[in-house]
Amino acid sequence: MSSDKSDKAEAERRDKLVKAGVAVGVGSAAIVAALLYASKVKKKKP
């Protein structure tokens, strides 16, 4: 029975790591998009 508990704990830990990884990826993409947008806006000076 202890292996069932450890399997469940490991699955929960893996799920948390996957969610954290996705959050970091989305955040990084948002930062890159914001930087690209900001650089485009700066170049539009007449």
N, C-alpha and C positions, 0 to 999 in steps of 0.2 A: 504494500500500500504506500510506502514512503516513496517508491519510484513514481507512482501516479502523482503524488504531490509535487515532486521535483520536476516531473514533466510539465505539469500545469504551470508551475512557477517559471520554468524556462520558456514556455510558450508566451506567458504574459510579458516576460522580460524582452523576448524577441519582438513582440508586438509593439512594445514601448519604443524600442530602438528603431523599428521601421517607421513608426509615426514621427519620431524625432528626426530621422533622416529625411523624410518627406518634407517636414516643416523647414528644415535647413535648406533643402533644395528649392522650395517655393520662395523662401525668403531671399535666397541668393539670386534667383531669377528676377524677382521684383527689384532688387538693388541694381542689377545690371540694366534692366529696362529703364529704370529711373535715370541712371547715368547716361544711357544712350539718348534718352529724350532730352535731358538737360544739355547735352553737347549739341544736339540738333538745334535747340532753341537759341543757344548762344551764337551759332553760325549765321543766323538770319539777320544780321545787322546790315542795313543798307549803306 
